[in-house]
Amino acid sequence: MSEPIDAVLTWVDGEDPAHVAKRRAYEPGFGAAGVEATRFASRDEIRFSLMALLKFAPWLRHIHIVTDGQIPSVVKELWADPAMQDRVRIVDHRVIYAGHEALLPIFSGRTIETALFRIPDLAERYLYLNDDFFLIRPVAAEDFFTDKGPVLRGHWMTRAYGLVPLLQLAVGRLKRRGKNWQPVGFKLQQLRAARLVGWGLRFFTIGHTPHPLRRSTFQRFQAAHPGVIEANMAPRFRHGSQFNPASLANHLELAAGTAVIAASDNTVYFRADVDKPLRVQEKIAEAEAREDALFICVNSLDQAGAAVQADIL
C-alpha cells in the first residue's frame, strides 16, 4: 500500500457560450442520447468535489481534472499556492486523445472515461469520480484498495436484465423518439462490459460512487483486444453501442480474483431533479447520521428547484 494513488475528476462548464456553440455544431439530431443540456450544466459542484478530496483524502498524490479547454475557478484559486500547482492538475481532452485527435471534440462522459487511463503520469492506482460525487467523511486508501486489488461497491444482477433494452427500444419507437434514439442506460452499459469479459448468468453493477481503478488493467485489455477501447473512445455523444469502462475494469478484476467487494456502497444518492424538498432533507439527515456514509452523489442539481438547490449546496 506504499504506492501512490491519484484521483481523476471529469468536468465541463456546459453553459460556457463557446462550449454551447461547439456542442450544437456537432449535435447528431432529434432523438439522440446524451445531448440534453443538463448533462453539461454546472452549479460549481466541482468546487465541493475537489475540496472534499483535498480535505478527506489528503494521502492522494495528484488530482487530475479532465476538461475541454477550460479551468474551473476553484482551481485558479488553489493555484495561488505554488504547492497546489503540481498537486491539482488540468488535463485537456487533447492530451488523452493524443494520436486520436480526429475524434475530437467529445461530449460524452462515457467516451471520455474510456481514455482516462491515457493521462500522462497517472498513478497505477487511481480513483475516478464524476464532479457530482463528493466525499463527506475522512477516508483511507484501504477504503478503495487492498494489497490484492480494488475494493468494489455494488451488487450482482442477473443477465436477464439484457431484455430491458429490447423493451426500451420498442417503447422508444412507439413514442417516436427519432431514428437516432437508442437505449443507453447506466446498467445496460455495465452489462455490455461484463459480456466483453465473458461473464455468464450475472454481472456486477456499480452505483454512483468513486471508482477505484488500475491503469494496467486497461492496458492489458487493450493489448489483448485491439480496437475495442478505441471504438469506445470514438462516439462524440453517448451511444447505444458503448460499454461502461469502470465496469469493464471491475469485471476483469473479478475474473482475475484481484477485487474485493465491500459490504456497503457507503453512499447516499440524491436525485435533485426528482426528490421532493422533504426527501432531500431526509437524505441530508441520513448522510449526517450514518457513520458508514462516506460519499454522496447529487444528480441533476441544475434541474432542482431553488429551495432544494440551496439546501444541497
Disulfide bonds with the S-S distance in Angstrom:
none
